[in-house]
Amino acid sequence: MPHALPDPLVDALLAPKPTFSFEFFPPKDDEGEALLWSTIADLESLEPTFVSVTYGAGGTSQERTVRVTERIAQESSMVPVGHLTLVGQSRDDLELVLKQYASAGVKHVLALRGDPTGGPRAPWQTHPGGLEHAIELVDLAHQTGDFSVGVAAFPEGHPDARDRDHDAQVLVAKANAGAQFAITQLFFRASDYVELVERVSAQGSDIPIVPGIMPILNYGQVARMAELSGAAIPAEVLEYIEPVIDDPAEVRRRGVELATQLCRDVIAAGAPGLHFITLNRSKASREILETLKGEGLL
C-alpha cells in the first residue's frame, strides 16, 4: 500500500466532528456554467471540507469536468476532488488527465470505474488499452502523482457485485490498494449505509465512508438518478412523496425533510461527514445544513 501523505481532507474525515461537502456536475452550456459558478460562490462561504465534480453518464463531459475542477482549484478557496472514470479511456488517457489535475494543483481524485455507456445495467466493456477495475485506477493515481485517492461505495451493493458481502470486499481491496476515503452513491435508507459500514469494518477496514445525500426536490429527476445509480426508492419514501406529486412545492418540502432526517440518522450512526449531491443548486443544501447546525450536529 502506498505511503499515505499527511492530508487535511482525510484528517478531517477522521476527526470527531462530521464534515460536509458538495458535489457538482459539469454544465452543458454557457447558461449552465453561469448557474454553476453562482452556486459555487454561494456555497464557498460555508467552508465545505471539499467539493467534487462528476463525469457525465457513460464517461461523457470529461473535458468540462477537468476544466471546472481546475478552475475551482485555481480561483476558489475550496478543495476540489476531481472525478476520473475508466469509461472510454486508455491508460495513457487516464495518465494525461491525472497529470492535468496535478499541474492545476488538484491533490485529490475520486477513482471510479464508471457506468458502461449503455447505462448501469449494460455489460461492462473495457476500453482497448484501458483498465477494467477501479482498483487499477487507484494504483495508477498513486503512480502518477501525490494524490489522495477516494473511491465509490454502494450502500445497496454495486449492480455487478455477487452480493453485498462481495461488494464490501471490493471496497476493502481498494482501501488496501491505497484508497483513503470513500463516497457513497445516493441512497434513501440509513440502515443501508450502516450495514455497509458494518460489513467493511467486519473485514478489518476503517476507511472513512462518506454518505452521499440527495434531497428529493423534483421527483422525476431523482427517480432517474436513482435508476442510473442502481438505487431503489423505498416504499416508505414513495408513500410520503407520491400523494403530493402534483404539488412541486410540497414535494420539495417533504424531500428536504426526508433528507434532513437521513442526515441525522447517519450522523447518529457515526458517519464521518455528509456529501450533498447538489445538482448545481445551493438552496436545499443550505437549508439542510442550517437545520443540522442549529441542532448542534455539524
FENVEN-V453117 format. One line per field, one symbol per residue. ss: DSSP state (a for helix, b for strand, c for the rest). psi: psi as a letter, one per 30 degrees, with the letter a starting at -180 (. if undefined). burial: I if it has 16 or more other ideal C-beta (glycine too) atoms within 10 Angstrom, else O. A space follows every 50 residues. Layout:
ss=???
psi=???
burial=???
This chain:
ss=cccccccaaaaaaaccccbbbbbbbccccaaaaaaaaaaaaaaacccccb bbbbccaaaccaaaaaaaaaaaaaaccccbbbbbbcccccaaaaaaaaaa aaaccccbbbbbcccccccccccccccccccccaaaaaaaaaaacccbbb bbbccccccccccaaaaaaaaaaaaaccccbbbbbbcccaaaaaaaaaaa aacccccbbbbbbcccccaaaaaaaaaaacccccaaaaaaaaaacccaaa aaaaaaaaaaaaaaaaaaccccbbbbbcccccaaaaaaaaaaaacccc
psi=klkjlkjeeeeefflekklllkkllklfaeeeeeeefeeeeefeffhlel llklllkgglgeeeeeeeeeeeefglfljkjkkklfkgkleeeeeeeeee eeffgkfkljjkelklfglfflkkjkkkgaleleeeeeeeeefflikkkl llljegkkffkeafeeeeeeeeeeeffgkflkkllklfkeeeeeeeeeee efggkgkkjkkkkjkjfjeeeeeeeeeefgkkjleeeefeeefgfgieee eeeeeeeeeeeeeeeeeffgkfakjkjfhgkfeeeeeeeeeeefggf.
burial=OIOOOOIOIIOIIOOOOIIIIIIIIIIOOOOOIOOIIOIIOOIIOOOIII IIIIIIIIIIIIOIIIIIIIIIIOOOOIIIIIIIIIIIIOOOIIIOIIOO IIOIOIIIIIIIIIIIOOOIOOOIOOIOOIIOIIIIIIIIIIOIIOIIII IIIIIIIIIIIOOIOOIIIIIIIIIOIIIIIIIIIIIIIIOIIIOIIOII OOOOIOIIIIIIIIIIIOIOOIOOIIOIIIIOIOOOIOOIIOOIOOOOOO IIOIIIOIIIOIIIIIIOOOIIIIIIIIIIIIOIIIIIIOIIOOOOII
